[in-house]
């Protein structure tokens, strides 16, 4: 679609990336390397986009977005910018958010929270909703399983909370990694003590992206990890609810 693809996939009729029926644009580039990543092809950073190319690229992407306007109107949906990590390409992201707002298209930004605070806060001002992953609280574990410190993720969420940004929290439930009683207790304690957010979506690990690892000839650290049982998912849901959270299963 683009000579230098800054977006590696456009998924239409998505119902798990925000309210209603959505078009999801997956941005190239991510600073994290989560062991359970379902889009490992997104992790390589794209070429830096020139300012003079932003309007051209955004125009091409908006043409794709506007093909689905009828679905947004009928379902209360819109566009979700995912990845990868959309905060890695802030100027393109900002331009697309502005264009969507001009056309009254609802927007979500799906982020790991790992990025520059000023970029995230500006994003929060431009979008209707932020989908924010909170995975691990322990810094050593976060570095082990994602490749980066958890500090920016937690600090950025505190800043969003102070600004009362509209955020939907998402907790990836990954066996042996995020799915430990200790981590879950620490996640709940952090949110209760440091944020205004009490709604959370639990995202159970699945094997949907497994074939990509073989195709890309990269190590799949989750090869022998099974998705959590239904019983375990319900137990974790009840654990969050016991601490005052409103819980939704899935995106």
MIDOSE-1310 file (N, C-alpha, C; in nm, 2 decimals, decimal comma, always signed):
residues 251
xxxx	+0,08/-0,12/+0,00/+0,00/+0,00/+0,00/+0,08/+0,13/+0,00; +0,20/+0,13/+0,08/+0,28/+0,24/+0,08/+0,42/+0,20/+0,04; +0,49/+0,30/-0,02/+0,63/+0,27/-0,06/+0,72/+0,23/+0,05; +0,70/+0,30/+0,16/+0,77/+0,27/+0,29/+0,66/+0,25/+0,39
xxxx	+0,62/+0,13/+0,42/+0,50/+0,10/+0,50/+0,53/+0,14/+0,65; +0,45/+0,24/+0,69/+0,46/+0,28/+0,83/+0,34/+0,21/+0,91; +0,25/+0,16/+0,84/+0,14/+0,08/+0,89/+0,15/-0,06/+0,82; +0,16/-0,17/+0,90/+0,19/-0,30/+0,83/+0,06/-0,38/+0,81
xxxx	-0,05/-0,33/+0,87/-0,18/-0,40/+0,84/-0,30/-0,31/+0,88; -0,40/-0,33/+0,80/-0,53/-0,26/+0,83/-0,63/-0,38/+0,84; -0,70/-0,38/+0,96/-0,80/-0,48/+0,99/-0,93/-0,42/+0,99; -1,02/-0,47/+0,91/-1,16/-0,41/+0,91/-1,25/-0,50/+0,99
xxxx	-1,36/-0,44/+1,03/-1,47/-0,50/+1,10/-1,41/-0,57/+1,23; -1,33/-0,49/+1,30/-1,28/-0,54/+1,43/-1,38/-0,51/+1,54; -1,40/-0,60/+1,63/-1,49/-0,58/+1,74/-1,42/-0,59/+1,88; -1,29/-0,60/+1,88/-1,22/-0,62/+2,00/-1,12/-0,51/+2,03
xxxx	-1,12/-0,40/+1,96/-1,03/-0,29/+1,97/-1,09/-0,16/+2,01; -1,19/-0,17/+2,09/-1,27/-0,05/+2,13/-1,41/-0,07/+2,10; -1,50/+0,04/+2,13/-1,64/+0,02/+2,11/-1,69/+0,01/+1,97; -1,79/-0,06/+1,95/-1,85/-0,08/+1,82/-1,76/-0,15/+1,72
xxxx	-1,80/-0,13/+1,59/-1,72/-0,19/+1,48/-1,61/-0,10/+1,44; -1,49/-0,15/+1,43/-1,38/-0,06/+1,41/-1,29/-0,10/+1,30; -1,21/+0,00/+1,25/-1,10/-0,03/+1,16/-0,98/-0,01/+1,24; -0,89/-0,11/+1,24/-0,77/-0,10/+1,32/-0,65/-0,09/+1,23
xxxx	-0,57/+0,01/+1,25/-0,44/+0,03/+1,18/-0,33/-0,01/+1,27; -0,25/-0,10/+1,22/-0,13/-0,15/+1,30/-0,01/-0,08/+1,26; +0,05/+0,00/+1,35/+0,17/+0,08/+1,32/+0,29/-0,01/+1,33; +0,39/+0,02/+1,24/+0,52/-0,05/+1,25/+0,60/+0,01/+1,37
xxxx	+0,68/-0,07/+1,43/+0,77/-0,03/+1,53/+0,72/-0,04/+1,67; +0,81/-0,10/+1,76/+0,77/-0,11/+1,90/+0,90/-0,12/+1,98; +0,91/-0,04/+2,10/+1,03/-0,05/+2,18/+1,03/-0,17/+2,27; +0,92/-0,24/+2,28/+0,91/-0,36/+2,36/+0,93/-0,49/+2,28
xxxx	+0,96/-0,60/+2,34/+0,97/-0,73/+2,27/+0,91/-0,83/+2,36; +0,78/-0,81/+2,39/+0,70/-0,90/+2,48/+0,71/-1,05/+2,43; +0,74/-1,14/+2,52/+0,75/-1,28/+2,49/+0,62/-1,33/+2,42; +0,50/-1,28/+2,45/+0,38/-1,32/+2,40/+0,32/-1,24/+2,29
xxxx	+0,40/-1,16/+2,23/+0,36/-1,06/+2,13/+0,29/-1,14/+2,01; +0,17/-1,09/+1,97/+0,09/-1,16/+1,87/+0,12/-1,10/+1,73; +0,20/-0,99/+1,73/+0,24/-0,92/+1,61/+0,39/-0,90/+1,60; +0,47/-1,01/+1,61/+0,62/-0,99/+1,61/+0,67/-0,92/+1,49
xxxx	+0,60/-0,92/+1,38/+0,64/-0,85/+1,26/+0,64/-0,70/+1,28; +0,58/-0,66/+1,38/+0,56/-0,51/+1,41/+0,68/-0,45/+1,48; +0,77/-0,53/+1,54/+0,87/-0,48/+1,63/+0,98/-0,40/+1,57; +1,01/-0,43/+1,44/+1,12/-0,36/+1,38/+1,08/-0,21/+1,36
xxxx	+1,17/-0,12/+1,39/+1,13/+0,02/+1,37/+1,13/+0,06/+1,23; +1,03/+0,14/+1,18/+1,02/+0,18/+1,04/+1,12/+0,30/+1,02; +1,14/+0,32/+0,89/+1,22/+0,44/+0,85/+1,15/+0,57/+0,91; +1,24/+0,66/+0,95/+1,18/+0,79/+1,00/+1,11/+0,86/+0,89
xxxx	+0,98/+0,90/+0,92/+0,90/+0,96/+0,82/+0,94/+1,11/+0,81; +0,96/+1,16/+0,69/+0,98/+1,30/+0,67/+0,86/+1,38/+0,68; +0,87/+1,50/+0,74/+0,75/+1,58/+0,77/+0,67/+1,61/+0,64; +0,74/+1,62/+0,53/+0,67/+1,65/+0,40/+0,60/+1,53/+0,35
xxxx	+0,63/+1,41/+0,40/+0,56/+1,29/+0,36/+0,44/+1,26/+0,45; +0,42/+1,33/+0,56/+0,32/+1,29/+0,65/+0,18/+1,31/+0,59; +0,16/+1,42/+0,53/+0,03/+1,45/+0,47/+0,00/+1,35/+0,36; +0,09/+1,31/+0,28/+0,07/+1,21/+0,17/+0,03/+1,08/+0,23
xxxx	+0,11/+1,03/+0,33/+0,08/+0,90/+0,39/-0,05/+0,90/+0,46; -0,08/+1,01/+0,54/-0,20/+1,02/+0,61/-0,32/+1,02/+0,52; -0,31/+1,09/+0,40/-0,42/+1,09/+0,30/-0,45/+0,95/+0,25; -0,35/+0,88/+0,22/-0,37/+0,74/+0,18/-0,44/+0,66/+0,28
xxxx	-0,40/+0,67/+0,41/-0,46/+0,59/+0,52/-0,60/+0,64/+0,54; -0,63/+0,77/+0,53/-0,76/+0,82/+0,55/-0,86/+0,77/+0,44; -0,81/+0,75/+0,32/-0,89/+0,69/+0,22/-0,94/+0,55/+0,26; -0,85/+0,48/+0,32/-0,89/+0,34/+0,37/-0,98/+0,35/+0,49
xxxx	-0,96/+0,44/+0,58/-1,05/+0,46/+0,69/-1,19/+0,49/+0,65; -1,20/+0,59/+0,56/-1,33/+0,64/+0,52/-1,42/+0,54/+0,44; -1,36/+0,43/+0,40/-1,43/+0,32/+0,33/-1,53/+0,26/+0,43; -1,50/+0,27/+0,56/-1,58/+0,20/+0,66/-1,67/+0,29/+0,74
xxxx	-1,70/+0,41/+0,69/-1,77/+0,51/+0,77/-1,91/+0,46/+0,80; -1,98/+0,38/+0,71/-2,11/+0,34/+0,74/-2,12/+0,24/+0,86; -2,01/+0,17/+0,88/-2,01/+0,07/+0,99/-1,99/+0,15/+1,12; -1,91/+0,26/+1,12/-1,89/+0,34/+1,24/-2,03/+0,40/+1,28
xxxx	-2,10/+0,46/+1,19/-2,22/+0,53/+1,21/-2,33/+0,43/+1,27; -2,33/+0,31/+1,22/-2,43/+0,22/+1,26/-2,41/+0,15/+1,40; -2,28/+0,14/+1,43/-2,24/+0,07/+1,55/-2,18/+0,15/+1,67; -2,16/+0,28/+1,64/-2,09/+0,36/+1,74/-1,94/+0,33/+1,75
xxxx	-1,89/+0,28/+1,63/-1,75/+0,24/+1,63/-1,66/+0,36/+1,58; -1,55/+0,32/+1,52/-1,45/+0,41/+1,47/-1,32/+0,35/+1,43; -1,21/+0,42/+1,46/-1,08/+0,38/+1,42/-0,99/+0,36/+1,54; -0,91/+0,25/+1,54/-0,82/+0,22/+1,65/-0,68/+0,22/+1,59
xxxx	-0,59/+0,29/+1,65/-0,45/+0,29/+1,61/-0,37/+0,20/+1,71; -0,32/+0,09/+1,65/-0,25/-0,01/+1,73/-0,11/-0,04/+1,68; -0,06/-0,15/+1,71/+0,08/-0,18/+1,66/+0,12/-0,32/+1,68; +0,25/-0,33/+1,71/+0,35/-0,23/+1,73/+0,30/-0,13/+1,84
xxxx	+0,37/-0,02/+1,84/+0,34/+0,09/+1,93/+0,32/+0,22/+1,86; +0,20/+0,27/+1,85/+0,17/+0,39/+1,77/+0,25/+0,52/+1,83; +0,28/+0,52/+1,96/+0,36/+0,63/+2,01/+0,50/+0,64/+1,95; +0,54/+0,54/+1,88/+0,67/+0,54/+1,81/+0,67/+0,63/+1,69
xxxx	+0,55/+0,66/+1,64/+0,54/+0,75/+1,52/+0,44/+0,86/+1,55; +0,48/+0,95/+1,64/+0,39/+1,05/+1,70/+0,34/+1,14/+1,59; +0,42/+1,19/+1,50/+0,37/+1,29/+1,41/+0,26/+1,24/+1,31; +0,29/+1,11/+1,27/+0,18/+1,05/+1,18/+0,06/+1,02/+1,26
xxxx	+0,08/+0,97/+1,39/-0,04/+0,95/+1,47/-0,12/+1,08/+1,50; -0,05/+1,18/+1,53/-0,12/+1,31/+1,56/-0,20/+1,36/+1,44; -0,14/+1,34/+1,32/-0,20/+1,39/+1,20/-0,33/+1,31/+1,17; -0,32/+1,18/+1,19/-0,44/+1,09/+1,17/-0,55/+1,12/+1,27
xxxx	-0,51/+1,14/+1,40/-0,61/+1,18/+1,50/-0,68/+1,31/+1,47; -0,60/+1,41/+1,42/-0,66/+1,54/+1,38/-0,76/+1,52/+1,27; -0,72/+1,44/+1,17/-0,81/+1,42/+1,05/-0,93/+1,35/+1,09; -0,92/+1,25/+1,17/-1,04/+1,18/+1,22/-1,13/+1,27/+1,30
xxxx	-1,08/+1,35/+1,38/-1,16/+1,44/+1,46/-1,23/+1,54/+1,37; -1,16/+1,59/+1,27/-1,23/+1,68/+1,17/-1,35/+1,62/+1,11; -1,34/+1,48/+1,08/-1,45/+1,41/+1,02/-1,54/+1,34/+1,12; -1,53/+1,38/+1,25/-1,61/+1,32/+1,36/-1,61/+1,17/+1,36
xxxx	-1,49/+1,11/+1,34/-1,47/+0,97/+1,35/-1,41/+0,94/+1,49; -1,48/+0,85/+1,57/-1,43/+0,81/+1,70/-1,29/+0,74/+1,69; -1,20/+0,78/+1,78/-1,07/+0,72/+1,77/-1,03/+0,66/+1,91; -0,95/+0,55/+1,90/-0,88/+0,48/+2,01/-0,74/+0,47/+1,98
xxxx	-0,65/+0,48/+2,08/-0,51/+0,45/+2,06/-0,48/+0,34/+2,16; -0,43/+0,23/+2,10/-0,39/+0,11/+2,18/-0,24/+0,11/+2,21; -0,21/+0,13/+2,33/-0,07/+0,15/+2,37/-0,02/+0,06/+2,48; +0,11/+0,04/+2,48/+0,18/-0,03/+2,59/+0,21/+0,06/+2,70
xxxx	+0,19/+0,19/+2,67/+0,23/+0,30/+2,77/+0,38/+0,33/+2,78; +0,46/+0,25/+2,70/+0,60/+0,28/+2,70/+0,63/+0,38/+2,59; +0,66/+0,50/+2,63/+0,69/+0,61/+2,54/+0,71/+0,74/+2,61; +0,74/+0,84/+2,54/+0,77/+0,97/+2,60/+0,64/+1,03/+2,66
xxxx	+0,65/+1,08/+2,78/+0,53/+1,12/+2,85/+0,46/+1,23/+2,78; +0,53/+1,33/+2,72/+0,47/+1,44/+2,65/+0,39/+1,39/+2,52; +0,44/+1,29/+2,46/+0,38/+1,23/+2,34/+0,24/+1,16/+2,39; +0,25/+1,09/+2,49/+0,13/+1,02/+2,54/+0,02/+1,12/+2,59
xxxx	+0,06/+1,22/+2,66/-0,03/+1,32/+2,71/-0,09/+1,40/+2,60; -0,02/+1,43/+2,49/-0,07/+1,50/+2,38/-0,17/+1,40/+2,30; -0,13/+1,28/+2,29/-0,22/+1,18/+2,23/-0,35/+1,17/+2,31; -0,35/+1,17/+2,44/-0,47/+1,17/+2,52/-0,56/+1,29/+2,49
xxxx	-0,50/+1,40/+2,46/-0,58/+1,52/+2,43/-0,65/+1,51/+2,29; -0,59/+1,43/+2,20/-0,64/+1,43/+2,07/-0,73/+1,31/+2,04; -0,73/+1,20/+2,12/-0,81/+1,08/+2,10/-0,93/+1,08/+2,19; -1,02/+0,99/+2,15/-1,14/+0,98/+2,24/-1,12/+0,88/+2,35
xxxx	-1,03/+0,78/+2,33/-1,01/+0,67/+2,42/-0,87/+0,62/+2,41; -0,81/+0,59/+2,52/-0,68/+0,52/+2,52/-0,70/+0,38/+2,58; -0,66/+0,28/+2,50/-0,65/+0,14/+2,55/-0,51/+0,12/+2,60; -0,50/+0,09/+2,73/-0,37/+0,09/+2,80/-0,34/-0,04/+2,87
xxxx	-0,23/-0,11/+2,82/-0,19/-0,23/+2,88/-0,12/-0,21/+3,01; -0,15/-0,29/+3,11/-0,07/-0,29/+3,23/-0,04/-0,44/+3,25; +0,09/-0,48/+3,25/+0,13/-0,62/+3,24/+0,19/-0,67/+3,37; +0,29/-0,60/+3,42/+0,37/-0,64/+3,53/+0,41/-0,52/+3,61
xxxx	+0,42/-0,54/+3,74/+0,47/-0,43/+3,83/+0,61/-0,44/+3,87; +0,66/-0,56/+3,89/+0,80/-0,58/+3,92/+0,89/-0,55/+3,80; +0,99/-0,46/+3,83/+1,07/-0,41/+3,72/+1,16/-0,52/+3,66; +1,21/-0,61/+3,74/+1,30/-0,72/+3,69/+1,22/-0,81/+3,60
xxxx	+1,09/-0,84/+3,64/+1,01/-0,93/+3,56/+0,97/-0,86/+3,43; +0,94/-0,73/+3,44/+0,90/-0,65/+3,32/+1,02/-0,65/+3,22; +1,14/-0,63/+3,27/+1,26/-0,63/+3,18/+1,27/-0,77/+3,12; +1,25/-0,88/+3,20/+1,27/-1,01/+3,15/+1,18/-1,05/+3,04
xxxx	+1,05/-1,01/+3,05/+0,95/-1,06/+2,96/+0,91/-0,96/+2,85; +0,95/-0,83/+2,87/+0,92/-0,73/+2,76/+1,05/-0,66/+2,71; +1,16/-0,67/+2,78/+1,28/-0,62/+2,73/+1,31/-0,48/+2,78; +1,21/-0,41/+2,86/+1,23/-0,28/+2,90/+1,18/-0,26/+3,05
xxxx	+1,23/-0,15/+3,11/+1,18/-0,12/+3,25/+1,04/-0,09/+3,25; +0,97/-0,12/+3,36/+0,83/-0,09/+3,38/+0,81/+0,06/+3,42; +0,92/+0,13/+3,46/+0,90/+0,26/+3,51/+0,82/+0,36/+3,43; +0,85/+0,37/+3,30/+0,78/+0,47/+3,22/+0,63/+0,43/+3,20
xxxx	+0,60/+0,30/+3,20/+0,46/+0,26/+3,19/+0,38/+0,30/+3,31; +0,44/+0,28/+3,43/+0,36/+0,32/+3,55/+0,36/+0,47/+3,57; +0,47/+0,54/+3,54/+0,47/+0,68/+3,55/+0,37/+0,75/+3,46; +0,37/+0,70/+3,33/+0,28/+0,75/+3,23/+0,13/+0,73/+3,27
xxxx	+0,10/+0,62/+3,33/-0,04/+0,59/+3,37/-0,08/+0,69/+3,48; +0,01/+0,71/+3,57/-0,01/+0,81/+3,68/-0,04/+0,95/+3,62; +0,03/+0,99/+3,52/+0,01/+1,12/+3,46/-0,12/+1,13/+3,39; -0,16/+1,02/+3,32/-0,29/+1,01/+3,25/-0,40/+1,03/+3,36
xxxx	-0,38/+0,96/+3,47/-0,48/+0,96/+3,58/-0,50/+1,11/+3,63; -0,39/+1,17/+3,65/-0,39/+1,31/+3,70/-0,47/+1,40/+3,60; -0,45/+1,38/+3,48/-0,52/+1,46/+3,38/-0,67/+1,41/+3,35; -0,70/+1,30/+3,42/-0,84/+1,24/+3,41/-0,86/+1,21/+3,26
xxxx	-0,76/+1,16/+3,20/-0,78/+1,11/+3,06/-0,87/+0,99/+3,06; -0,94/+0,97/+2,94/-1,03/+0,86/+2,93/-0,95/+0,73/+2,89; -0,94/+0,64/+2,98/-0,85/+0,52/+2,96/-0,93/+0,39/+2,99; -0,91/+0,30/+2,90/-0,96/+0,16/+2,93/-0,84/+0,07/+2,95
xxxx	-0,83/+0,02/+3,08/-0,71/-0,06/+3,11/-0,73/-0,20/+3,06; -0,62/-0,26/+3,02/-0,62/-0,40/+2,97/-0,51/-0,48/+3,04; -0,54/-0,60/+3,09/-0,45/-0,68/+3,16/-0,43/-0,81/+3,08; -0,32/-0,83/+3,01/-0,29/-0,95/+2,94/-0,26/-1,06/+3,04
xxxx	-0,34/-1,17/+3,04/-0,33/-1,28/+3,13/-0,24/-1,39/+3,07; -0,12/-1,38/+3,11/-0,02/-1,47/+3,04/+0,03/-1,57/+3,15; +0,00/-1,70/+3,13/+0,05/-1,80/+3,22/+0,20/-1,79/+3,26; +0,23/-1,80/+3,38/+0,36/-1,81/+3,44/+0,44/-1,67/+3,43
xxxx	+0,37/-1,57/+3,37/+0,44/-1,44/+3,35/+0,36/-1,33/+3,42; +0,25/-1,29/+3,36/+0,17/-1,19/+3,43/+0,07/-1,26/+3,52; +0,04/-1,38/+3,49/-0,06/-1,46/+3,57/+0,00/-1,53/+3,69; +0,03/-1,45/+3,79/+0,07/-1,50/+3,92/-0,01/-1,42/+4,02
xxxx	-0,04/-1,48/+4,13/-0,12/-1,42/+4,24/-0,04/-1,29/+4,29; +0,09/-1,30/+4,30/+0,17/-1,19/+4,35/+0,16/-1,07/+4,25; +0,17/-1,09/+4,12/+0,17/-0,98/+4,02/+0,03/-0,92/+4,02; -0,08/-1,01/+4,02/-0,21/-0,96/+4,01/-0,24/-0,87/+4,14
xxxx	-0,20/-0,91/+4,25/-0,22/-0,83/+4,37/-0,15/-0,70/+4,36; -0,03/-0,70/+4,31/+0,05/-0,58/+4,29/-0,01/-0,48/+4,19; -0,07/-0,54/+4,08/-0,13/-0,46/+3,98/-0,25/-0,39/+4,04; -0,34/-0,46/+4,12/-0,45/-0,40/+4,18/-0,42/-0,30/+4,28
xxxx	-0,31/-0,32/+4,36/-0,27/-0,23/+4,46/-0,22/-0,10/+4,39; -0,14/-0,11/+4,29/-0,09/+0,00/+4,22/-0,20/+0,09/+4,16; -0,30/+0,02/+4,10/-0,41/+0,10/+4,04/-0,49/+0,17/+4,15; -0,52/+0,10/+4,25/-0,60/+0,16/+4,36/-0,53/+0,27/+4,43
xxxx	-0,40/+0,26/+4,44/-0,32/+0,37/+4,52/-0,28/+0,48/+4,43; -0,27/+0,46/+4,30/-0,21/+0,57/+4,21/-0,30/+0,62/+4,10; -0,41/+0,56/+4,07/-0,49/+0,60/+3,96/-0,64/+0,61/+3,99; -0,72/+0,67/+3,90/-0,86/+0,68/+3,92/-0,93/+0,57/+3,85
xxxx	-0,86/+0,48/+3,78/-0,92/+0,38/+3,70/-0,96/+0,25/+3,77; -1,08/+0,21/+3,75/-1,14/+0,09/+3,82/-1,21/+0,00/+3,72; -1,20/+0,03/+3,59/-1,25/-0,06/+3,49/-1,13/-0,13/+3,42; -1,14/-0,26/+3,40/-1,02/-0,33/+3,34/-1,08/-0,45/+3,26
xxxx	-1,01/-0,47/+3,15/-1,04/-0,58/+3,06/-0,93/-0,68/+3,07; -0,97/-0,81/+3,09/-0,87/-0,92/+3,10/-0,86/-0,98/+2,97; -0,74/-0,99/+2,92/-0,71/-1,05/+2,78/-0,63/-1,18/+2,80; -0,70/-1,29/+2,80/-0,64/-1,42/+2,81/-0,54/-1,45/+2,70
xxxx	-0,43/-1,50/+2,73/-0,33/-1,54/+2,62/-0,40/-1,64/+2,53; -0,37/-1,63/+2,40/-0,41/-1,72/+2,30/-0,30/-1,75/+2,20; -0,31/-1,85/+2,11/-0,21/-1,89/+2,03/-0,22/-1,84/+1,88; -0,30/-1,74/+1,86/-0,34/-1,70/+1,73/-0,22/-1,65/+1,65
xxxx	-0,12/-1,60/+1,71/+0,00/-1,55/+1,64/+0,11/-1,64/+1,62; +0,09/-1,77/+1,66/+0,20/-1,87/+1,67/+0,27/-1,89/+1,54; +0,19/-1,90/+1,43/+0,24/-1,93/+1,30/+0,34/-1,82/+1,25; +0,32/-1,70/+1,30/+0,41/-1,59/+1,25/+0,56/-1,61/+1,29
xxxx	+0,58/-1,67/+1,41/+0,71/-1,69/+1,46/+0,79/-1,79/+1,36; +0,72/-1,89/+1,32/+0,78/-1,99/+1,23/+0,81/-1,92/+1,10; +0,71/-1,85/+1,05/+0,73/-1,78/+0,92/+0,84/-1,68/+0,92; +0,86/-1,61/+1,03/+0,97/-1,51/+1,04/+1,10/-1,57/+1,09
xxxx	+1,10/-1,70/+1,12/+1,22/-1,77/+1,17/+1,28/-1,71/+1,29; +1,19/-1,68/+1,39/+1,23/-1,62/+1,52/+1,18/-1,71/+1,63; +1,25/-1,70/+1,75/+1,22/-1,78/+1,86/+1,08/-1,75/+1,91; +1,00/-1,86/+1,93/+0,87/-1,85/+2,00/+0,88/-1,90/+2,14
xxxx	+0,89/-1,80/+2,23/+0,90/-1,84/+2,37/+0,78/-1,90/+2,43; +0,67/-1,88/+2,36/+0,54/-1,93/+2,41/+0,50/-2,06/+2,35; +0,58/-2,13/+2,28/+0,55/-2,25/+2,21/+0,49/-2,35/+2,30; +0,54/-2,37/+2,42/+0,49/-2,48/+2,50/+0,39/-2,42/+2,61
xxxx	+0,35/-2,30/+2,60/+0,26/-2,24/+2,70/+0,12/-2,25/+2,65; +0,03/-2,30/+2,73/-0,11/-2,32/+2,70/-0,19/-2,20/+2,74; -0,30/-2,16/+2,67/-0,38/-2,05/+2,72/-0,44/-2,09/+2,86; -0,47/-1,99/+2,94/-0,53/-2,01/+3,07/-0,67/-2,08/+3,06
xxxx	-0,70/-2,17/+3,15/-0,83/-2,24/+3,15/-0,94/-2,14/+3,18; -1,06/-2,17/+3,14/-1,18/-2,09/+3,17/-1,19/-2,07/+3,32; -1,16/-2,17/+3,40/-1,17/-2,16/+3,54/-1,07/-2,06/+3,60; -0,95/-2,06/+3,54/-0,85/-1,96/+3,59/-0,89/-1,82/+3,55
xxxx	-0,94/-1,80/+3,43/-0,99/-1,67/+3,39/-1,10/-1,62/+3,48; -1,19/-1,70/+3,51/-1,30/-1,66/+3,60/-1,24/-1,62/+3,74; -1,15/-1,70/+3,79/-1,09/-1,68/+3,92/-1,02/-1,54/+3,93; -0,95/-1,51/+3,82/-0,88/-1,38/+3,81/-0,98/-1,27/+3,81
xxxx	-1,08/-1,29/+3,73/-1,19/-1,19/+3,72/-1,25/-1,16/+3,86; -1,28/-1,27/+3,93/-1,33/-1,25/+4,07/-1,23/-1,19/+4,16; -1,10/-1,21/+4,14/-1,00/-1,15/+4,22/-1,00/-1,00/+4,21; -1,01/-0,95/+4,08/-1,02/-0,81/+4,06/-1,14/-0,75/+4,11
xxxx	-1,25/-0,82/+4,09/-1,38/-0,77/+4,14/-1,39/-0,76/+4,29; -1,32/-0,84/+4,36/-1,31/-0,84/+4,51/-1,24/-0,71/+4,56; -1,16/-0,65/+4,47/-1,09/-0,53/+4,51/-1,16/-0,40/+4,45; -1,28/-0,42/+4,40/-1,35/-0,30/+4,36/-1,35/-0,27/+4,21
xxxx	-1,29/-0,36/+4,13/-1,28/-0,33/+3,98/-1,40/-0,39/+3,91; -1,44/-0,32/+3,81/-1,54/-0,37/+3,71/-1,46/-0,44/+3,60; -1,49/-0,56/+3,57/-1,41/-0,65/+3,49/-1,49/-0,69/+3,36; -1,42/-0,68/+3,25/-1,47/-0,74/+3,12/-1,37/-0,84/+3,07
xxx	-1,42/-0,95/+3,02/-1,33/-1,05/+2,96/-1,32/-1,02/+2,81; -1,20/-1,01/+2,77/-1,18/-0,98/+2,63/-1,16/-0,83/+2,60; -1,13/-0,79/+2,47/-1,10/-0,66/+2,44/-1,20/-0,56/+2,46
